[in-house]
């Protein structure tokens, strides 16, 4: 037996290990030094390789090298992204996450790249993981809230809170199953509620399919929580890709679905049901075989639908789809011909153009008026395969609608009634308490004035999976005036109504046939911006004042000398005429000179936007040299804020601060900080200051649209905890003027952002708000006063605002009495605001915190 006290001999293996350790340490040291040298020379790819080698050989250095490694990864990823090496980019992140699996910053950054490239499901997983690693990580929260709006659209909450809708589906399914439909397929199952209704009704076999990965995983969780994971087979698949017996063993006797949108066919229900009848459903009952069993035949819920419509006058729809003003900010707009939105069902528009948008008519600012009686546009039987297949080949149907009152024809509003079975029906009409909006087919013709007794000729067709309704002509006193030809000029045969809105009168300004034939397409939000005369007028006055100030300091000593131009940069998102307003002001103030005072640059990049601006410049006497397009001067589109020339600075920089949806634009403060460095003495950022205002409200509507409220609306099924994971604390695209709510306080100032003076800014503010009306505080709506300078400002809450408002929705409403004081803790992080509301007399009680994310409008 060997002596236990004997010292072990130094073997050759031990000496070799020591030499290997020395060599490894030397390699680690040299690679670390090389990585740092590469960073200094901005060779990020090589630096990244060196860091990978170092951290794989010496994991103990992870804490030491973590920040440098992150920096290297992010810089190298930017280069790979710009070079289009997307797979290499993802490979680098995979390697990074193997080294740092719990680094929330790297995980979140990976999610940002995935989201930008369209992989929203995968991005959501990374944002969710980053939040799990660090629940107070603001960037991950903001990103998750942004992607949540994509993955689980807000209508899911309204639909699940609609007890009436859910109960009628439940009754129809129960009746069908008890009548012999023993096998059921739920197409587009969402949370799985209709499939669970079928199982609860006693169906022997229940299958479900869902295309969205997020909704599929959510439905799996819901089925497990409700004890149905083993008796409902759910597939992550589009029904059009399902096969028998690969996906389901046999044809089913009942298909249930609600793959319909506000225009009925927009989610592809026709194609879905044609495929189902051919490949997944048992054949329909044969009228000649009265003894056929329901378990041996197929049927669909809903059984059919009827589509209704009405012609409406609505100023809010009008200002989003037609140019309603003849001038803005001193610019004559009559030179540009017709400006129209992408929403159109005219025969000569592109097939990809959507023929309708959606609105909740009952919530539109200014309301609407019916110009005709409601009419029936279409009936469809979902249980008739021949009818489904023939829908798109049907001849165009013409309807004649009698006008019942004078007005401006702005749109056809359309809704439908779903016939679930003979006894249960769901209506999406504007007067119904429903989760549905209505489909809006805007009329974009410049001839749109109608009189009582006129007839509107409407064509109804189905093309490219869309139901299309198009106003093609107006019949008056036996004369037919076609609306597509009316866009080329005001028709001579009809007298112009002196009371008609300015929109209609614009056609009379277009006397030149060449001008009238021009047409430009802008997004509906851009058209609404162009129609916002108050905003452009305020900007014109503020810019004029700045130019007066700068002109007084630039008078040349010699009378014949020309002063240096005033450089103006407009970096607004989308289409903007602010640069052109500035250029025109420069010419007006430089009378007698061949060159204007202002050299304006616009950052618009779309070719048709540039053409439109050039046409406006020419029509308003602005020389082509006074307006240029900045992106043609910039090598890197991501670095728009640069000097106008090597030794020049900007006199004015125009920033687009507020998104149309009602949120502050991302990275606004960073842009303002850079813009300040590029301004000459006496120069200005427009706007110079933004003041955020808000108030306390009680609104059941906001609660229903933000989260599922318990199990009662979902028929007792436990769904709320799972879908409410995708609740976001801010509700966007609100119109406070029509929101159903009770105002519980006066408006108060919540926060101020000073874009000209960073020292005046702060990150936290305590605001005391006194309750003026007893109730339950369920939300804090907010809006902005945009101060262009010390004298000119506009509100995003004004009646002509093209901006919507937003609201923080409290997860736990606060019960308050008149006279109570609430303390709001408002905190700014980058462009995101978080608000905590606490009753002052009970510090800490009912503490509710929620955040406002600065997600962009991809809505």
C-alpha positions in Angstrom: 0.0 0.0 0.0 1.5 3.3 -0.9 2.6 5.8 1.7 -0.1 8.5 2.0 2.4 11.0 3.3 4.7 10.7 0.3 4.9 13.9 -1.8 3.5 13.4 -5.3 6.1 13.4 -8.0 6.1 16.3 -10.5 5.1 14.4 -13.6 5.8 15.5 -17.2 2.0 16.1 -17.6 2.0 18.6 -14.7 5.0 20.5 -16.1 3.2 20.6 -19.5 0.1 22.0 -17.9 2.1 24.8 -16.3 3.7 25.7 -19.7 0.2 25.7 -21.3 -1.1 28.0 -18.6 1.7 30.4 -19.3 1.1 30.3 -23.0 -2.6 30.8 -22.6 -2.1 33.8 -20.3 0.4 35.2 -22.8 -2.2 34.7 -25.7 -5.0 36.3 -23.6 -2.8 39.3 -22.7 -1.7 39.9 -26.3 -5.3 39.4 -27.7 -6.7 41.8 -25.1 -4.0 44.4 -26.0 -4.8 43.8 -29.7 -8.5 44.2 -29.1 -7.9 47.6 -27.5 -5.6 48.7 -30.3 -8.3 47.7 -32.9 -10.9 49.7 -31.0 -8.7 52.8 -31.0 -8.3 52.4 -34.8 -12.0 51.6 -35.2 -11.4 48.2 -36.6 -14.4 46.7 -34.8 -14.6 43.4 -36.6 -11.0 42.4 -35.6 -11.5 43.7 -32.1 -14.6 41.6 -31.8 -12.7 38.4 -32.8 -9.9 39.2 -30.3 -12.5 39.7 -27.5 -14.2 36.4 -28.3 -10.8 34.6 -28.0 -10.0 36.4 -24.7 -13.3 35.7 -23.0 -13.5 32.1 -24.2 -9.9 31.4 -22.9 -10.3 33.5 -19.7 -13.9 33.6 -18.6 -12.8 35.3 -15.4 -12.2 38.5 -17.4 -15.9 38.8 -18.3 -16.7 41.4 -15.7 -13.6 43.4 -16.5 -14.2 43.4 -20.3 -18.0 43.5 -20.3 -18.5 47.2 -21.3 -15.7 47.2 -23.9 -17.1 44.0 -25.4 -20.6 45.4 -25.6 -19.3 48.6 -27.3 -17.4 46.5 -29.8 -20.3 44.2 -30.5 -22.7 47.1 -31.1 -20.3 49.0 -33.4 -19.4 45.8 -35.4 -23.1 45.0 -35.7 -23.8 48.5 -37.1 -21.1 47.9 -39.8 -22.5 44.5 -40.6 -26.0 45.9 -40.9 -24.9 48.7 -43.2 -23.1 46.1 -45.4 -26.2 43.9 -45.5 -24.4 41.0 -43.8 -27.4 40.1 -41.7 -26.5 36.5 -41.0 -23.1 37.5 -39.8 -24.7 40.1 -37.5 -27.0 37.5 -35.9 -24.0 35.0 -35.6 -22.1 37.7 -33.7 -25.0 38.2 -31.3 -25.4 34.4 -30.8 -21.7 34.2 -29.9 -22.1 37.2 -27.5 -25.1 35.7 -25.8 -23.3 32.4 -25.3 -20.7 34.4 -23.3 -23.2 36.7 -21.6 -26.5 34.8 -21.4 -27.9 37.1 -18.7 -26.7 40.4 -20.0 -30.0 42.2 -20.5 -28.4 45.0 -22.6 -27.1 42.5 -25.2 -30.3 40.6 -25.2 -32.4 43.7 -25.7 -30.1 44.9 -28.5 -30.5 41.6 -30.3 -34.2 42.1 -30.1 -34.0 45.6 -31.6 -32.1 44.2 -34.7 -34.7 41.5 -35.0 -37.6 43.9 -34.8 -36.1 46.3 -37.3 -35.8 43.4 -39.8 -39.4 42.3 -39.3 -38.9 39.3 -37.0 -41.4 40.6 -34.5 -42.1 37.3 -32.7 -38.5 36.6 -32.1 -37.9 40.3 -31.1 -40.7 40.1 -28.5 -39.0 37.0 -27.0 -35.7 38.9 -26.5 -37.4 42.0 -25.1 -39.4 39.8 -22.7 -36.3 38.0 -21.6 -34.4 41.3 -21.0 -37.3 42.5 -18.8 -37.2 39.2 -16.9 -33.5 39.8 -16.3 -34.0 43.4 -15.2 -37.7 44.5 -14.7 -36.7 48.2 -14.4 -34.8 48.3 -17.7 -36.5 51.2 -19.4 -35.2 50.5 -23.0 -36.5 46.9 -22.8 -39.9 48.1 -21.5 -40.2 50.6 -24.3 -39.3 48.0 -26.9 -41.6 45.4 -25.4 -44.5 47.9 -25.4 -43.8 48.8 -29.0 -43.7 45.2 -30.2 -46.7 44.2 -28.1 -48.9 46.5 -30.2 -47.7 44.5 -33.3 -48.0 41.0 -31.8 -51.3 41.4 -29.9 -53.4 44.1 -31.6 -55.5 46.2 -29.4 -58.8 44.9 -30.8 -58.1 41.6 -29.1 -58.8 43.2 -25.7 -62.0 44.9 -26.9 -63.2 41.7 -28.6 -62.6 39.6 -25.5 -64.3 42.2 -23.3 -67.4 42.1 -25.6 -69.5 39.7 -23.6 -72.4 40.0 -26.0 -70.3 38.9 -29.0 -68.7 36.0 -27.1 -72.1 34.8 -25.7 -73.7 34.8 -29.1 -70.9 32.8 -30.6 -71.2 30.4 -27.6 -74.9 29.9 -28.2 -74.5 29.2 -31.9 -71.6 26.7 -31.3 -73.6 25.0 -28.5 -76.6 24.7 -30.8 -74.5 23.2 -33.6 -72.7 20.7 -31.4 -75.9 19.6 -29.7 -77.4 19.2 -33.1 -74.8 16.6 -34.1 -71.6 18.5 -35.2 -69.2 16.4 -33.3 -65.9 17.5 -34.8 -64.9 21.2 -34.8 -62.1 23.2 -36.4 -61.5 26.7 -35.0 -59.7 28.7 -37.7 -57.7 31.7 -36.5 -58.3 30.7 -32.9 -56.5 33.7 -31.2 -56.8 33.0 -27.5 -58.7 29.7 -28.1 -62.0 31.0 -26.7 -64.2 29.6 -29.6 -62.5 26.2 -29.5 -63.1 26.0 -25.8 -66.8 26.9 -26.3 -67.0 23.9 -28.7 -65.4 21.5 -26.2 -67.6 22.8 -23.3 -70.6 22.2 -25.6 -69.6 18.5 -25.9 -67.8 18.2 -29.2 -65.9 14.9 -29.4 -63.0 16.4 -31.3 -61.8 20.0 -31.4 -58.9 21.3 -33.5 -57.6 24.8 -33.8 -55.1 26.6 -35.9 -53.3 30.0 -35.5 -50.7 31.6 -37.8 -49.2 34.1 -35.3 -46.5 32.5 -33.2 -47.2 34.8 -30.3 -51.0 34.1 -30.3 -50.3 30.3 -30.8 -48.1 30.2 -27.7 -50.6 32.3 -25.8 -53.5 30.0 -26.8 -51.4 27.0 -25.6 -51.1 28.7 -22.2 -54.8 29.5 -22.1 -55.8 25.9 -22.9 -53.5 24.5 -20.2 -54.8 26.9 -17.6 -58.4 25.9 -18.4 -57.7 22.2 -18.4 -58.1 21.6 -22.1 -54.6 21.2 -23.4 -55.2 17.4 -23.8 -58.5 17.6 -25.5 -58.0 20.5 -28.0 -55.3 20.0 -30.6 -53.9 23.4 -31.6 -51.6 23.9 -34.7 -49.2 26.7 -35.4 -50.3 26.9 -39.0 -52.3 28.7 -41.6 -55.5 26.8 -42.4 -54.7 27.1 -46.1 -51.6 24.9 -45.4 -53.5 22.2 -43.4 -53.9 18.7 -44.9 -55.7 15.5 -44.0 -54.5 13.2 -42.4 -51.2 15.1 -41.8 -52.7 17.8 -39.5 -56.2 16.5 -38.6 -57.3 12.8 -39.1 -60.6 13.4 -40.9 -62.8 16.1 -42.3 -64.7 18.0 -39.6 -68.4 18.7 -39.4 -68.1 22.3 -38.2 -65.7 25.2 -38.9 -65.9 28.2 -36.5 -64.1 31.4 -37.4 -64.1 35.1 -37.1 -61.4 35.9 -39.7 -63.2 39.1 -40.7 -62.2 42.7 -40.5 -64.3 45.9 -40.6 -64.8 45.5 -44.3 -65.8 41.8 -43.9 -63.4 40.2 -46.4 -60.1 41.9 -45.6 -58.7 39.1 -43.5 -59.2 36.6 -46.3 -62.3 34.7 -45.1 -63.4 33.9 -48.6 -60.2 32.2 -49.6 -60.1 30.5 -46.1 -63.6 29.1 -46.5 -63.2 28.0 -50.1 -60.1 26.0 -49.0 -62.0 24.6 -45.9 -64.9 23.4 -48.0 -62.6 21.7 -50.5 -60.1 20.1 -48.1 -61.1 20.2 -44.4 -64.9 20.2 -44.1 -67.4 17.4 -44.7 -69.7 18.2 -47.7 -72.7 20.4 -47.0 -76.2 18.9 -46.5 -77.9 17.7 -49.6 -81.4 19.1 -49.8 -82.5 15.9 -51.6 -81.3 13.7 -48.7 -83.4 14.7 -45.8 -82.1 11.9 -43.6 -78.4 12.9 -43.7 -76.9 13.2 -40.2 -75.3 16.5 -39.1 -72.2 14.5 -38.1 -71.8 13.4 -41.7 -72.2 16.9 -43.2 -70.3 20.2 -42.8 -71.3 23.7 -41.9 -69.7 27.0 -41.0 -70.3 29.5 -38.2 -70.9 32.3 -39.2 -73.4 31.0 -41.7 -73.3 34.2 -43.7 -73.3 38.0 -43.6 -75.2 41.1 -44.9 -73.3 44.2 -45.7 -74.9 47.6 -45.2 -73.7 51.2 -46.1 -74.7 54.8 -46.0 -73.3 58.0 -47.6 -72.0 60.4 -45.0 -70.8 64.0 -44.6 -67.9 64.1 -42.1 -65.4 66.9 -41.7 -62.9 64.6 -39.9 -62.8 62.1 -42.7 -62.6 64.9 -45.2 -59.5 66.5 -43.8 -57.6 63.2 -43.8 -58.3 62.3 -47.4 -58.7 65.6 -49.3 -56.9 68.9 -49.4 -59.4 71.3 -47.8 -57.5 74.6 -47.9 -56.3 76.9 -50.7 -53.2 78.1 -48.9 -51.1 77.3 -45.8 -48.5 79.6 -44.2 -48.6 82.0 -47.1 -48.2 79.3 -49.8 -50.7 79.1 -52.6 -51.6 75.4 -53.1 -53.6 75.8 -56.2 -50.6 74.9 -58.4 -50.5 71.3 -57.3 -53.6 69.8 -58.8 -55.2 67.1 -56.7 -53.8 65.6 -53.5 -55.3 62.4 -52.4 -54.7 59.6 -49.8 -53.7 56.0 -50.6 -57.2 54.8 -49.6 -59.0 54.4 -52.9 -61.2 51.9 -54.8 -61.2 53.6 -58.2 -60.7 51.4 -61.2 -57.4 52.9 -62.2 -55.7 52.6 -58.8 -53.1 49.9 -58.0 -54.5 46.6 -56.9 -52.4 46.8 -53.8 -54.2 50.0 -52.7 -56.6 49.3 -49.8 -60.1 50.5 -50.7 -61.1 51.5 -47.2 -59.8 52.6 -43.8 -61.6 52.1 -40.5 -63.1 54.5 -38.0 -65.5 54.3 -35.1 -68.1 56.7 -36.5 -69.6 57.5 -33.1 -66.2 58.8 -31.9 -65.3 61.0 -34.9 -64.6 64.7 -34.0 -67.4 66.9 -35.2 -69.7 63.8 -35.8 -71.2 62.9 -39.1 -74.4 63.3 -41.0 -76.2 60.7 -43.1 -76.8 61.9 -46.6 -78.9 58.9 -47.7 -80.9 56.1 -46.1 -78.8 53.0 -45.2 -78.7 50.5 -48.1 -77.9 46.8 -48.5 -74.7 46.3 -50.5 -74.2 42.5 -50.4 -75.5 39.2 -49.0 -73.2 36.3 -48.8 -73.8 32.6 -47.8 -70.7 31.1 -46.2 -72.2 27.6 -46.5 -72.5 27.8 -50.2 -69.2 26.9 -51.9 -70.4 27.9 -55.4 -71.4 31.3 -54.2 -68.0 31.8 -52.4 -66.1 30.8 -55.6 -68.2 33.1 -57.8 -67.9 36.1 -55.6 -64.9 37.7 -57.3 -66.2 37.0 -60.7 -69.6 38.6 -60.1 -70.6 41.4 -62.3 -70.2 44.9 -60.8 -73.5 45.8 -59.2 -74.7 49.4 -59.5 -76.8 51.0 -56.8 -78.7 54.3 -57.0 -78.9 56.1 -53.6 -81.3 58.9 -53.1 -79.8 61.9 -51.3 -82.1 62.9 -48.4 -80.3 66.2 -47.4 -77.9 68.8 -48.9 -74.2 68.3 -48.0 -70.7 67.3 -48.9 -70.3 63.7 -49.9 -67.2 62.6 -47.9 -67.4 58.9 -47.7 -69.4 55.7 -47.8 -69.6 54.1 -44.3 -70.0 50.4 -44.3 -70.8 47.8 -41.7 -72.2 44.3 -41.7 -74.4 41.8 -39.8 -72.9 38.3 -39.2 -75.5 35.6 -39.2 -74.0 33.0 -36.9 -77.0 30.8 -37.4 -80.8 31.4 -37.9 -81.2 32.7 -34.3 -77.9 34.5 -33.4 -76.7 37.6 -35.2 -73.9 40.2 -34.6 -74.0 43.7 -36.0 -71.0 46.0 -36.4 -73.3 49.1 -37.1 -72.3 52.6 -35.8 -75.1 52.7 -33.3 -74.2 49.3 -31.7 -72.3 48.8 -28.5 -69.7 46.6 -30.2 -65.9 46.0 -30.4 -66.0 46.7 -34.1 -65.2 49.8 -36.1 -66.8 50.6 -39.5 -65.2 50.5 -42.9 -64.8 54.0 -44.5 -64.6 54.4 -48.3 -63.5 58.0 -48.7 -64.7 60.1 -51.7 -61.7 61.9 -53.1 -63.3 63.6 -56.1 -63.2 67.4 -56.0 -66.8 67.4 -57.1 -68.7 66.2 -54.1 -71.5 68.6 -53.4 -74.9 66.9 -53.3 -78.5 68.2 -53.0 -81.6 66.6 -51.7 -83.2 64.7 -54.6 -79.9 63.9 -56.2 -78.9 60.3 -56.8 -75.5 58.8 -56.0 -74.4 56.0 -58.3 -72.4 53.4 -56.4 -70.6 50.4 -57.8 -70.2 47.3 -55.6 -67.6 44.6 -56.5 -65.3 42.1 -54.9 -61.7 42.1 -56.0 -58.4 41.0 -54.5 -60.1 39.8 -51.3 -61.6 43.2 -50.7 -65.2 44.4 -50.9 -65.1 47.6 -53.0 -67.7 50.3 -52.9 -67.1 53.3 -55.2 -69.1 56.4 -55.8 -68.8 56.9 -59.6 -71.4 59.5 -60.5 -74.0 62.0 -59.2 -77.3 62.2 -61.1 -79.1 65.5 -60.9 -82.1 66.6 -62.9 -81.5 63.7 -65.3 -77.8 64.6 -66.0 -75.1 62.2 -65.0 -71.8 63.7 -63.8 -69.0 61.1 -63.5 -66.9 61.8 -60.4 -63.6 60.6 -61.9 -63.9 63.1 -64.7 -65.0 65.8 -62.3 -61.5 65.7 -60.7 -60.2 67.4 -63.9 -62.2 70.5 -63.2 -65.4 71.7 -61.7 -68.3 70.6 -63.9 -69.9 73.4 -65.9 -73.4 71.9 -65.9 -73.9 72.1 -62.2 -74.1 75.3 -60.1 -71.6 75.6 -57.3 -73.3 75.6 -53.9 -72.1 78.7 -52.0 -72.3 77.0 -48.7 -70.1 74.0 -49.6 -66.8 73.5 -47.9 -63.7 75.0 -49.3 -62.7 71.5 -50.4 -65.2 71.6 -53.2 -64.3 75.1 -54.2 -60.7 74.1 -54.9 -61.8 72.5 -58.2 -62.7 76.0 -59.4 -59.2 77.2 -58.7 -57.8 74.6 -61.1 -58.6 76.4 -64.4 -55.5 75.3 -66.1 -56.0 71.8 -67.5 -52.4 70.8 -67.1 -52.4 71.7 -63.4 -55.7 70.0 -62.8 -54.4 66.8 -64.3 -51.6 66.6 -61.8 -52.2 64.3 -58.8 -50.1 63.5 -55.7 -50.6 60.9 -53.2 -49.9 61.7 -49.5 -50.5 59.6 -46.4 -53.8 60.6 -44.7 -51.8 61.9 -41.7 -49.8 64.1 -44.1 -52.9 65.5 -45.7 -54.3 66.3 -42.2 -51.1 68.1 -41.5 -51.3 70.1 -44.7 -54.9 71.0 -43.7 -53.7 72.3 -40.3 -53.7 76.0 -41.2 -53.2 77.2 -37.6 -49.9 75.3 -37.2 -48.5 76.6 -40.5 -49.6 80.1 -39.8 -48.0 80.1 -36.4 -44.8 78.7 -37.9 -44.8 81.4 -40.5 -45.1 84.2 -37.9 -42.3 82.6 -35.7 -40.0 82.2 -38.6 -40.7 85.7 -39.9 -39.7 87.1 -36.5 -36.5 85.1 -36.5 -35.6 86.3 -40.0 -36.2 89.9 -39.0 -33.9 89.5 -36.0 -31.2 87.8 -38.1 -31.5 90.4 -41.0 -30.9 93.3 -38.6 -27.6 91.8 -37.5 -26.4 90.9 -41.1 -26.7 94.2 -42.9 -23.6 94.4 -45.1 -21.3 97.4 -44.7 -21.3 98.1 -48.5 -24.6 98.9 -50.0 -24.1 96.6 -53.0 -23.0 93.6 -51.0 -25.3 90.7 -50.5 -25.6 89.4 -46.9 -24.8 85.8 -46.1 -27.9 83.6 -46.5 -29.9 82.3 -43.6 -29.5 78.5 -43.6 -32.7 76.6 -42.6 -32.9 72.8 -42.2 -36.2 71.0 -41.9 -35.8 67.4 -40.6 -39.5 66.7 -40.2 -40.6 63.1 -40.7 -42.6 62.5 -44.0 -43.9 65.4 -46.1 -43.5 69.0 -44.8 -43.8 72.4 -46.4 -42.0 74.3 -43.6 -38.8 74.6 -45.5 -40.6 76.1 -48.4 -42.5 78.6 -46.1 -39.1 79.7 -44.8 -37.7 80.1 -48.4 -40.7 82.2 -49.5 -40.3 84.4 -46.4 -36.7 84.9 -47.4 -37.8 86.2 -50.8 -40.5 88.4 -49.4 -37.9 90.1 -47.1 -35.3 90.5 -49.9 -37.3 92.5 -52.3 -35.3 93.7 -55.3 -32.7 91.0 -55.0 -32.2 88.1 -57.4 -31.5 85.8 -54.4 -33.5 85.2 -51.3 -32.4 85.8 -47.7 -33.0 82.1 -46.9 -31.3 79.0 -48.2 -33.7 76.2 -47.2 -33.1 72.5 -47.1 -35.8 69.9 -46.8 -35.1 66.3 -45.7 -38.0 64.7 -47.6 -36.7 61.7 -49.5 -39.6 60.4 -51.6 -39.4 61.4 -55.2 -43.0 62.5 -55.5 -42.7 64.6 -52.3 -39.7 66.4 -53.8 -41.6 66.9 -57.1 -44.6 68.4 -55.1 -42.3 70.8 -53.2 -40.6 71.9 -56.4 -44.0 72.5 -58.1 -45.2 74.5 -55.0 -41.9 76.5 -55.1 -42.3 77.4 -58.7 -46.0 78.3 -58.3 -45.1 80.6 -55.4 -42.2 82.4 -57.0 -39.4 80.8 -55.1 -36.3 80.2 -57.1 -35.1 76.6 -57.5 -31.8 77.6 -55.9 -33.5 78.6 -52.6 -34.8 75.2 -51.8 -32.7 72.0 -51.9 -33.0 68.5 -50.6 -30.7 67.8 -47.8 -30.3 64.1 -48.2 -28.6 64.5 -51.5 -25.8 66.4 -49.6 -25.5 63.8 -46.9 -23.5 60.6 -47.3 -24.9 58.8 -44.3 -28.7 59.1 -44.0 -28.4 58.3 -40.2 -26.4 61.5 -39.7 -28.9 64.0 -41.0 -27.9 66.7 -38.5 -24.6 68.1 -39.9 -23.3 71.6 -40.8 -24.6 73.1 -44.0 -21.0 73.6 -45.1 -17.6 73.3 -43.6 -17.4 76.7 -42.1 -21.2 77.4 -41.8 -23.8 76.9 -39.2 -27.6 76.6 -39.3 -29.7 79.6 -38.5 -32.8 77.5 -37.9 -33.4 73.8 -37.5 -37.0 72.4 -37.6 -37.5 69.2 -35.6 -40.5 66.9 -35.8 -41.2 66.4 -32.1 -44.6 64.7 -31.7 -45.8 61.7 -33.5 -49.3 61.7 -35.0 -50.3 59.0 -32.5 -49.7 61.4 -29.6 -46.3 60.4 -28.3 -42.9 62.2 -28.2 -40.7 61.1 -31.0 -37.8 58.7 -30.1 -34.4 60.3 -29.4 -35.9 63.8 -29.5 -33.7 65.2 -26.8 -30.6 63.7 -28.4 -31.5 65.3 -31.7 -32.1 68.6 -29.9 -28.7 68.4 -28.2 -27.0 67.9 -31.5 -29.0 70.6 -33.2 -28.0 73.2 -30.6 -24.3 72.5 -31.4 -25.0 73.3 -35.1 -26.8 76.6 -34.6 -25.1 80.0 -35.2 -25.4 82.7 -32.5 -29.0 83.9 -32.6 -30.2 80.8 -34.3 -33.2 78.8 -33.2 -34.7 75.3 -33.0 -38.3 75.1 -33.9 -40.1 74.4 -31.6 -38.1 75.8 -28.8 -40.1 74.3 -26.0 -42.8 71.6 -25.4 -45.1 71.7 -22.4 -47.0 68.5 -21.6 -50.5 68.9 -20.1 -52.7 66.2 -18.6 -55.8 65.6 -16.4 -57.5 62.9 -14.4 -60.4 61.0 -16.0 -62.6 58.1 -15.4 -63.1 56.0 -18.5 -64.4 52.5 -18.7 -63.7 52.6 -22.5 -60.0 53.0 -21.9 -60.0 50.1 -19.4 -61.8 47.8 -21.8 -59.5 48.7 -24.7 -56.4 48.2 -22.5 -56.9 44.9 -20.7 -59.3 42.0 -20.4 -61.5 42.7 -17.3 -61.6 39.3 -15.4 -63.5 36.2 -16.5 -67.1 37.4 -16.8 -66.8 38.8 -20.4 -64.8 35.7 -21.5 -67.6 33.3 -20.4 -65.8 32.1 -17.3 -62.7 31.1 -19.2 -59.4 32.1 -17.6 -57.8 34.2 -20.4 -57.1 37.6 -18.9 -53.8 36.8 -17.1 -52.2 35.6 -20.3 -53.3 38.2 -22.8 -52.8 41.0 -20.3 -49.1 40.3 -20.4 -49.3 42.3 -23.6 -51.1 45.2 -22.0 -49.3 48.5 -22.7 -49.5 51.4 -20.2 -50.2 54.0 -22.8 -53.2 54.2 -25.1 -52.4 56.1 -28.4 -54.5 57.6 -31.2 -57.1 59.0 -28.8 -59.5 61.8 -29.6 -60.2 63.3 -26.2 -63.0 65.5 -27.6 -65.1 62.4 -28.3 -63.7 59.9 -25.7 -66.4 58.5 -23.4 -65.0 59.7 -20.0 -65.7 61.8 -16.9 -63.2 64.6 -16.3 -62.2 64.4 -12.6 -59.7 67.4 -12.5 -58.8 70.5 -14.4 -55.9 70.2 -16.8 -52.4 70.7 -15.2 -48.9 71.1 -16.5 -47.1 67.8 -16.2 -43.7 68.4 -17.7 -41.6 70.8 -19.9 -39.0 69.9 -22.5 -36.8 72.9 -23.4 -35.1 72.1 -26.7 -33.0 75.4 -26.7 -31.7 75.3 -23.1 -30.7 71.9 -21.8 -29.9 73.4 -18.3 -33.6 74.1 -17.9 -34.5 70.5 -18.3 -35.0 68.0 -15.5 -35.6 64.2 -15.2 -38.2 64.2 -12.4 -41.1 66.4 -11.4 -43.7 66.1 -8.7 -47.2 67.5 -9.7 -50.1 67.9 -7.3 -53.6 67.6 -8.8 -56.8 68.4 -7.0 -59.8 66.2 -7.7 -62.8 68.4 -8.9 -65.3 65.5 -9.3 -65.6 62.3 -7.3 -65.0 59.0 -9.1 -62.4 56.5 -10.1 -59.2 57.7 -11.8 -58.6 55.2 -14.5 -56.4 57.2 -16.8 -54.3 60.3 -17.3 -54.8 61.6 -20.8 -52.0 64.0 -22.0 -51.3 66.4 -24.9 -48.8 69.1 -25.8 -48.5 72.8 -26.1 -45.8 73.3 -28.8 -44.1 76.6 -28.3 -42.5 77.6 -31.6 -41.0 80.7 -29.9 -42.0 83.0 -27.0 -45.0 84.3 -28.8 -46.4 81.5 -31.1 -47.6 78.2 -29.9 -50.1 75.5 -31.0 -51.9 72.8 -29.0 -52.2 69.1 -30.1 -55.6 69.2 -28.4 -57.1 71.9 -30.6 -60.0 71.2 -33.0 -57.9 71.5 -36.1 -54.9 69.5 -34.8 -53.6 66.7 -37.0 -52.1 65.1 -33.9 -54.1 62.7 -31.7 -53.8 62.5 -27.9 -52.6 59.6 -25.7 -53.3 58.5 -22.2 -51.7 56.6 -19.4 -54.1 53.9 -18.3 -53.9 52.8 -14.7 -54.0 49.1 -14.0 -55.7 49.7 -10.7 -58.1 52.7 -10.8 -57.9 55.1 -7.8 -61.1 55.9 -6.0 -61.2 59.7 -5.2 -63.5 62.2 -3.7 -63.9 65.9 -4.6 -61.2 67.9 -2.9 -58.7 65.1 -2.7 -55.2 65.7 -3.8 -53.2 63.3 -5.9 -49.5 63.5 -6.3 -48.2 62.5 -9.8 -44.5 61.6 -10.0 -43.5 62.3 -13.6 -40.1 61.0 -14.8 -38.4 61.5 -18.1 -36.1 58.9 -19.5 -34.8 59.7 -23.0 -38.2 60.3 -24.8 -40.3 58.1 -22.5 -42.3 59.4 -19.6 -43.4 57.4 -16.6 -46.1 58.5 -14.2 -46.9 57.3 -10.7 -50.2 58.4 -9.1 -50.6 58.3 -5.3 -53.4 59.8 -3.1 -51.7 62.4 -0.9 -53.5 61.6 2.3 -52.5 57.9 2.2 -48.9 57.8 1.0 -48.1 54.5 -0.7 -51.7 53.3 -0.7 -53.0 52.3 -4.1 -49.6 53.1 -5.6 -50.1 52.7 -9.3 -47.2 53.1 -11.8 -47.5 53.1 -15.5 -45.3 54.2 -18.3 -45.7 56.1 -21.5 -43.5 54.4 -24.2 -42.3 56.5 -27.2 -43.0 53.8 -29.7 -43.1 54.8 -33.3 -46.5 54.7 -35.5 -45.7 51.6 -37.7 -49.8 52.2 -36.5 
